[in-house]
Amino acid sequence: MIGGTTWQGGGAYIALQHQENTVLMGADRSYTKMDLTSFGGRDSRATACALPNIAAAGKNYAQTAYPSNTPGSLRANVSGPFGPVDPVTNAGSINRCDTNADTSIFPATNSTGIFASFRQKIADGIEFSTKMLWNTRLQFSRTPVPATTQAITSSNPFFQSLAGETSQTVQFSFAPFLGRNETTFNNSVQVFQVTPQLTVALPFKDWEMTLTGNYARSSTNTYDDKGLDTAQLNTALKSGIGGKFFDPYNINLSDPTLVNNILSFKSGGTAIQRLLQTQLGFDGTVFDLPGGPVKVAIGGKYDWEGFYSTLNVGITPNTPYYGSHRVVESGFAEVEIPIVGADNRMPLVYSLQFDASGRIDDYSVFGSTENYKLGISYQPFEELTLRATRGTSYDAPSLADTTPNQGHYQYTTYSTPNAIVPPGASLVDSLRPSILVAGGNPQLNPELGSTWSLGADFRPTEHLGIDFTGLDLSATIYHLTIEHQIGLLVNNLQLFQVPNYAGLYILNPTLQQTASYGLTILAGFPGTDLASAYAPGQTPPYILYDARRNNLGNSILSGVDFSGSYTSDLSIGALSIGVSGTVSTENETAGSAAGPFVSIQAVGVPLYQMAGYVQLVTGPWYLRTSVQYTPSFRVDPTTQAFKLYHQQRIGSFATVNAHVGYDLSGVTSWTNGTELGLTVNNLFDADPPIYLHGGPDLPANGGVGVVASGSTLGRYLLVSLQKSF
């Protein structure tokens, strides 16, 4: 909703937006299922479920009900023994649960935003304006309730032997105690920004001075109060806490206070970012050429950035705030030179313009950098524009990515095989624990870029007696080289495809290797320190991931972007059709500055993507249908999907979206400026293609190399009502 007013020398308006949506669960979409055996893949459903599984004396047993504490009750409520699961398909006669069904694909969201703008003429040639933004967003994601694999021995009074053994391994979840299969993770973001600006017309030619300020603050809070304290759980299983033991076969026989304490491992944090900017700029004409006025813009800018955060992990978290800040001082200049224009056109030179810009940035942390951009635009005749650009870029990492204090170790156990393991990893290894190192990386360096492009735009009129007015064709060839590329390789199989990425993970990490990262905050560990992951009786971790942002080496990206559209006035209204797309011609990555480039062009990614639309505006009606398409592409031969399941291609994916809008302005006077709309995305409820990489991961919004824009959410409807005042 938007409303405003104007007055002599000024005006103001305010816009209010509110959005709500409920949660979309994996259970609501069939393509999230973890059992892919019907497609030739693996059964990756979890085995730590509401009904436990038990490994005893080398055999597997599946509980069929919850036993009492009476001797023999457990044996009466299990099936088995069974042999080991199939090493390829992971199939076996044990209890299974699809935890993807209990995971949200899209979180519940409640968002409210306000945008306001004000301008006022102070005197002739002097105007003050300001813009203000405020937004708050609450999100509620759902994840499966805590589940784990733990050992129990005859020292626990709840222990019941199945075949004369004195110890067992039990896989179970806390769903019976909590009365549900999922828990809620809360996230909130608040943003405030105000940007005042003073514009002064200078007393020579068309020069202006612009003084701009900007203050912005954002606060992000996350919270999860139902985490599993594995250290307390281990103690309660082995020796008890205050004389109270934990029963893994039937959690509800355990003391409720004990279980609640075990589930009181809180995690979350707060991150606050502040930005203060001041910019002074001058722009105007310096002199005139036969082709037109030569315009110049020069200026300087001062940025102050601050970042403060706290990470709370534990039973009674009380982690102090840590922070950092930096200052960036910049100078910039740009010139536009019209060499040929309206007054000096000649055959085959309708227009010719040259642009050049450059800037110097001095970072208090990284030092100085100089970058430029050159551009040329040439029209041999009015309908055709040829253009070219060449430039460099400098992208400094954020303070959040370089502040080390909030890093932590995350210990994870698996009841279903870990899919992010090197090709050829055994089933046994993929079920071993992992350790993930998260947080800021103080060794992270800026990313450098160099790019060039060649393009053409063609807007014909009438030729050979045919009127082409309304036709718009465009194509751009681009080439981008990135040095010290900043990236985050989490849940990404490219970790094992590029040889130089080997430094971002460690197989069979030792305690000394893990401790070398120097972090102090632990999450999910079986005890209170790193050594607990290596204690006697604990399965040692198989892999350690460096999940911090790193400089991943160099990349080369090349391709062609293209688009075409046609608009025509028909008797029924204005009809528009269009198509656009991108074709990748080169995609290479080197894991280090000196390392060899490895092409990921041939496998693992689609070679092109396309989109098209048809639009009709007739009277008060607005109708639009669009299609997004991603072709099939080859599966990387080093992946599990190719080696184990012999999947050679991932199928194509196409979604159709439709929108109908109706302008209510002509209905009554009070509906003037009102539009009612209905949007249906993924009209035919198309499922994304199957990827047999193991099955435990939900498709991201965009899936594995498929079109984005919410396509993988399935069909959903959006009803809108807009009113302008």
N, C-alpha and C positions, 0 to 999 in steps of 0.2 A: 504494500500500500504506500502510495506516494502523494504528498501534497505540498503546496508551496504558494508563494505570492511574490509579486514584484512591486516596486515603488520607484519613484524618481531617483535614478542613480544607483539602484541596487535591487537585490532580490534574495530570496532564501527558499530552500525547500528541505523537507525531511522525508526519508523513506524508511519504512518499517517492514521487516521480513521475519516471518516465523515459520518453522518447518518441524514437523514431527513424523517419525515413522517407527513402526514396531520392529522387533528383531526378526531376522530371517535365519532359520536354523538349517543345518545340514540335512536334517530329517525331512525338510520340505522339498529337497531336490534329489532326484534319484541318482544323478551322476556323481554324488559325493560318496557313494558306498565304497567301503574298503575291501570288500571281497570281490576280487577281479578274476577269480578262477573261471567264470563262465566266458571270459574274454581271452583266456589263455594266460592270465597273469597270476599274481600271488594273492592269497588270503591274508591280508594285513590287518584284519580286525584285532583289537586288543584282547589280551588274555588275562588282564587284571580287571575283573568284572565284579558285579554285585554278587554273583555266585562264584566263589573262589576256585582256583585250580591249585593242585598240590603235586609237587615232585617229591617222591620218597623212594629211596633205595633204587634209583635209576629208572623208575617208572612214573607215569603221569596218571593222575586221578582228577576227576571233575566232580565237584559237589553238585548234588541234585536238590539239596535243601539245606537248611541251617540246623546243625546238630545242637543238642544240649551238652552239658558238661559231664554227662554220665559216660563212663568208659564204654566203648563200643558204639556210641552214638554216631561218631564221625564215619566209621566204616559202614554203617547202615544208611548213610546219606551221601555216599559217593558212588560214581560209576568208574570202572577201570579194574585193573591197571591197563594202560595203553602204552604203546611204544612211542618213540620220538616223532615229532612232526616231520613232514616231508621237507627235505632241505631246499627244494626249489619252490614248490607251491605254498609251503608253510601250512598245509592242511594237516589236520589231526583231530582226534576225538576228544577235544577239550572244550570248555566253555569259551564262548567268543562274545564280544560286544563291539558294536560299531560306534566308536567314540566320535567319528565325524558327525554322526547324527546329533550329538550333544554339543556341537560347536557351532557358533553363529557364523554364517557367511557374511552377513551384513548386520552391524550392531543397531540396536535401538538408539534413536537420536532425537534430541530435543534441542533445537537451535533457535535463538532469537538475535536479530541484528538491527542496528539503527545506523543510518548514514545521513548526515546533514551537511548542507553547503550554504555558505553565506558570502555575499559580495556587496561592496559599498564603494561608490565613487567618493573620494575625499575631496578632491579638487580636480581641476582640469589636468588630465594626464597622470593622475595618481589614483590608484584603486587598491583597496585591501580586500582580500578574500581569505576564507578559511574552510577547510573540510574536516569533518570529524567522523570517525568510525568506532562503533562499539559492538562487540559480538560475544555471546556466550554460547557454548555448545557442550551438552552433556551426552555422553555415549555409554551404553551399557552392553558389553560383550559377554557372551556365555562360553564357558569352556567346561570340559568334563570335570567331575568331582575328583579330588585327589585319589590316585591309585598307585600301587607300589608292589614290589616283589621283596619279601622279607623271609629271613630264616627264623625258625622256631625250634627249640630243643626241649628235651624232657625236663629241663630246669623250670619251664613255665608250667604252672598247674593246669592250664587249659590244654596242654599238649595231649594229643591222642595218636598212638601209633597205628599205622595201617598194615604193616608187614614186619613188625618187630624192630623197626628202625628207631633211633633215638634223636633224629633231627629230620626236618623237612624244610622245603622252600615253598612258600605260599604266595600266590598272586591274588590280589583282592583290591576292591575299591571301597570307598567309604559311603557309597550310595545307600546301603541299608540303614546306616545311622542317620544320614542327612535327609533321607526320604525323597531324594531326587537324584537325577543323573548329571545335573550340570550346576555350576556355580557362576556367579556374576563378577565380572571385572569392570570397575568404574573408571571412566576417564572424563575429565572436564578441562575445557580450554576457555580462557577469557582473553580478549584482545581489546586494547584501546589505542587509538591513534588520532592525533590532531596535527593538521598541516596548515599553518598560516602562511600567507604570501602577500608581499607588497610589490606592486608593479608601478614603475615610474617611467613616463615618456621623457626622454632626454631632449635637450634643445637643439639637436642637430640630426637632420635627415629623419630616418624612421627608427632610430636607436631606442632601445628600451633597457632599463635595468630591472632585474628581478631578484628580490631577496626572499628566500624560502627557508622556513624552519620546519622541523618535523620531530615530534616526540611520539614514540611508540612503546608500548609495554604489553607483554603477553605472559600469561601464567598457565602452566600445564600441570594438572594433578592427576595421578593415577593411584588406585587403591584396590587391593585384594586382601580380604581378611579371612580367607579360608584356605591358607596354604598349609602344607604338610611339614611338620617339624620332625624330620627323619631321625634326628638325634634322640629326641624324647621317645619316639616309637621304638627305636632299637633298644633303648634301656628298658622300656615297659615290656618288651618281648623277652629280653634275656634275664633281667634281674628284678624287674618291677620297680615302681616308683611309690615310695611310702607304703610298701606292702601290696600295691595294686598292680596286677598284670593285665596285659592286652590279649584279647582272644581274636585271632585273625580268621577263624572259621565262622564265627558268629559275633560280629562286632558289638551287637546290642547286649551281649552278656557281659561286656566290659563295663567298668565304672564310667558313667556318662561324663563326670567331671574330668577324668583322665583322658577320654577321647576328645573332649572339647579343648583341653590343653594341647593335645597333639595336633589339633587342627587350628591352632591359634597363631600359626606362623604367618605374620603379616608381610606384605610386600607392597611397595609403591614408592612414590616420591613426588617431589615438586620441582619444577624448573621455571625460573623467572628470567626473561630476557628484556633488556631495555635498550633503546636506540635513541640517540640524540643527534640530529643532523642540522647543519646550517650550510646553505649554498647561496653564493652571490654570482650572478651571471649578467653578461651584457651581450646584446645581439642587435644587428642592424646591417645596413648597406654601407660598404666602404667606398665603392666607386661603381660606375656603370661600364659595361662592355657592349659591343653591338648585339651580343646574344641576350643581354639582360643584366640586371643588377647582381654584383658579387656580394654575397652575404656572409657575414662572419659571426660566430658565437664564441665567446671566451668566458672563463669563469673559474671559480675555485670552490672547494667543498671541504667541510670538516665533519667527520663522523666519530662518534663515541659509542662503542658497543659494550654492554655488560651482560654477563651470564652468571646466574647463581642457581645452585641446585642442591637438593638433598635426596639421598636414596635410603629408604627405610626398608630393611630386611631383617626379620627376626621376631621373636616373641614380644619383646618390649623395645621396639626400635627407637633410637634417639640419636640419629646421625646428624651432625652439625651441617650447616650450609657451607658449601665451598663455592668459590667463584673466581672469575677472571674478567679482565676487560682489555680492550685495545683501542687505539686511536688510528684513524686513517685520514691523512691529509692528501687532497687531490687537486690537480689542476687540469683543465681540459680546454680544447679549442676545436672548432669545426669551421670549414669554409665550403661554400657552394659556388661553383664557377660555371655559369651558363655560356658556353663558347659559341653555340649557334642557337638562336631563338627566333621569335616571330619576326624580327626586323632584318635578319640577315640569312634567311633560309636560302638553300641552293638545291639543285637537283641531287637526289640521293642523300641529302643531309637536311632533314626536316628539323631535327633537334639534336643537340649534343651538350651534355652536362657532366661535369666532373665534381666529385665530392671527396673531401679528405677530412679525417678527424683523428685526433690523438689525445691521449691522457697520460698523466704521470700520477701514480698512487704511491704514497709512502706509508707503509704499515709499521706500527711500533713493534710488531712481532717479527714480520718477515722481511722488512727492508723495502726498497724501492723497486718499482717495475714500470716499464714504459710500453704502451701498446698503441696500435693504430688501426685504422680502417680506411681503405680506398675504394671508391666506387665510380663507375662510369655508366652513363645511360645514353644510348644512341638510337635515334629514330631515323631510318632511311626515308620513311614516309609516315604519315600520321597514324596509320593503322598498326604499325609494327614497332615495338620497342625491344631493343637488345640491351642487356645489362650485364655487368660483371662486377664482382667485389673481391677484395683481398684484405685479410686482416689477421690480427692476433688477439688473444684474450688471456686473462689472468684471473683464476678463480680461487680465492683463498678459502680454506676450510672454515667452518663455523666454530665459534667458541665452544659450543656443546660437543663438537667432535674432537677438540684438542684438550679439553679440561680433564686431567687424569683422575681426580680425586674420587669420582663417583663410580669408578669401575668395580666390577664384582665378578666372582666365579659362580657359574650356574652348573650344578651337578644334576644329570638327568639319567634315570633308569628307564628301561624299555620292556614293555610286555608284548610289543609288536616290533618287528625288525626296523631298525633305523635305516631309512632309505638314503641318507646322505653319508654314504661310506664309499671308499674307493672301489672301482670295478674289481670283481673277483673276491671281495670280502666274503668270508664264510657266514653262514646263518648264525653260528655261535658268536662270532665277533660282532655282528650287527645287533645282537641282543645285549651286548656288554654296555656298561654306562659310558656316558660322554661328559666332557667338561667344556663349557663354553666361557670364553673370556670376553666380557662386554664392558663398554665404557669409552671414555675419551682416550685418544692416542696422541701424546705430546710430540711424537716423532712425525706426525702427519704434515706434509708439505703442500704448498699450493699446486693447483693443476694448471698446466699451460696448454693453450690451444692455438692452432693455426688453421685458417680456413680460406678457401676460395670458392667462388660460384660463378656459373655462366647461365644466363636465363633469357627467355624471350616471352613477350606478351603480344598476342595478335587479336585485334578487335576490328574485324572487317566491316565494311558498310555495304556498298552495292558493287557487284562485279558481274559482267556478262549478262546484265539485265536481271540479276538475282539479288534481292535485298538480304544481306547477311546481318543487318543491324540486330543487336542483341546477343550475338555470338561472342564469346570470350574464351580464348585459349591461352594456356600458360604452361611453361615447362622450365624447370631449373635443375641443372647439374651441380652437385655439390661434392666437396671433398674436405674432410675434417681430420686433422691430425691432433691427437691429444697426448701430451707427455705427463707423466706422474699422475695418471688418472686416479681420481678419488672414487673408491667404491666400497661396497659392503657385500661380502660373499657369505650370506647366511641362507641355509636351505637351498643351495645352488650347486648343482653338479659340475659347473664349470671349475669349481675348486680343484677337481681331479683331472680336468681336460687340458689345462695349460701347465706345462712342467714347472714354470717358475712360480706358480701359486703354491708350490709344496711348502713354502715357508709359512703359509697361513693355517696349517694344521700339523699336528704331531700324532703319529700312530704309536700306541702303547706308551703314552707319556709317563715319565718317571715323576716322583714327587718333587725332585729338584727342578725338573723342567717346568712343571706347573707353577712352582713357587717363584720362578724367575720373573714372572710378570709383576710381582710385588704388590698385589692387591690384598685387602684385608677383609672385605665383605664377602660372605659366603651365602649361597642359597641352595637348598635342596640336599646338602651334604649329610651323610649318615651320622656325623658327629659335629663337634664344634670347631674343628680345624681341618686344614687340607689333608693332614695325615689320616683322617678317618676314612678317606676314600681308598686308602692303601692298607688299611688295617687287616690283620689276619681274619679270614672268613669272608672278607669282602671281595667281590669280583672286581679286579682292577679295571680302570677305564680303558677303553679301546682307542678313543680318539679325543684330541683336544682341538677345539676350533678357536681361532683368533677372530672373533666377531666384531672387533673394532673396525672403524673405517681405516683403510690403508691406501697407500699409493700403489695401485695394482700394475703399474708399468705404463706402456704406451698402447694406443689404439689408433687404427686408421679406419675411417668410415667414409664410404662413397656411395652415391646413389643418384636417383632422379626423382624429383617431385613433379607431379603434373596435375592439371585440373582443366576442366572444360565445362562451360555452362551456356545455356541459350534461354533467352526470355522473349516471349512474344505476346502481344495483346490480341486475344481472340474475342469472338463475340460473347463468350460466356465469362471472360475474365482474363487475368494475366497468368500465363502458364510459364513455368520455369522448370528446366531439367538440368541436371549437372552430374558430373563424375569427377572424382579426385583419387589420387593414390600416390604411393611411393614404392620405388623399386630399389632394392639394395644390390649394389654391384660389387661392393668390397666391404668386408667386416673382419678385420684382423686384430689380434691382441698379442702383445708381448708382455710377459710377466715381469720384466725389468727393463731398464733402459738399454742394457747390453744384450738382452735375451732375444732369441729368434721370434719372429712373428708367426702366430698360429692362426689359421683361418677358421672361423666358425660360420663362414658363409654357406658352405655346402651342406652342413648338418645342424640340427638343433634350433634353427630359426627359419621362419618363412621368408621367401625371397621377395615377396611384395605383399602389399595390402591395398584394398580398394574400397571406395564408398561411392554411392550414388543416391540421387534423390529426384523426386518429381513433386512439384509444388503448384497449387492452383489457388488464386485469390479471386473469388467471385462474390460480389456484393459484400455482405457482412461475414462471409465464410472464408476461412483460411484452412486449406487442406495440404498436408505434406506427408509423403511416404519416403523413407530412406532405407538403404541396405548397406550393411557393413560386411565385408568378405575377406577372409584370410584363406589362402590356398593350403593344401596339404604340403608337408615338408618331411625331409628325411630325419630319422632318429640317429643320434650320435652313436656310432658303433661301439664306443667305449662304455656305454651306459648299461645299467641293469635291464632296461626295457629291451635292448637289442640282444645282449648276450644271453640272458636267462629266458626271455619270453619271445625272442626272435621277432620283435616288432620292428619293422623297417621304416614305416611312415606313420605320421600323425595326420589324421584326416582333416579335411577342410572344414571351415566353420562360417556360416552365414546367418545373420540375424536381420529381421525386418522390423522397423519401427514406424509407428503411425501417429499423426497428431491432427486433431480437429479443433479449430478455434472459431468462436463466434463473437463478433463485435455487437454488444448490446446497446450501443449508443443510440440507435434509432428506435428503441422500444419505448422508453419513457425518458423524461428529462433527468431524473435522478440516476439513470443508468449510463449517462454520457461518460465516456472514458472507461467503460467497464468491458472486460473481455473474459469470456468463459472458455476454458480449454480442457481437452482430454487427450492425454498422451498414453500410448501403449507401447512400451519397449519390449523387444523380442516377442513380436506379435504371435508367432507360431510356436513359442516356447521351445526353441531349439536348444538341445543339450550340447555342451562343448565336446570336442573329440576326446576319446579315451587315450590316456598315456600310461602305459604299463610300467611305471617306474617304481612300483612298490605299493602304492595305494594309500599310505597313511596321510597324505597331505591334501587338504581342501584346495580346489582350484582358486587361485587368486582372482581378484576382479580383473579379468583379462585372461585368466587361465595360463596355460603353458604355451606361449606364442600365439595366442588367438586374439581377436579384436577385443578392445577394451570398451569403455563407456558403459559399464554395467551389464554387458551382454551375458556374462555367466551367472547373473542373478536370476535368470529365467524370466518368464513373462511377468511384468508388473505394470500397474496402472497409476497414473498421476493425474489428479483432478486439480485444476488451478482456477483461481478467480482473481483477476487483477483490476484494480480501481485507481484511476488517476484523478486528482483534484486540482 
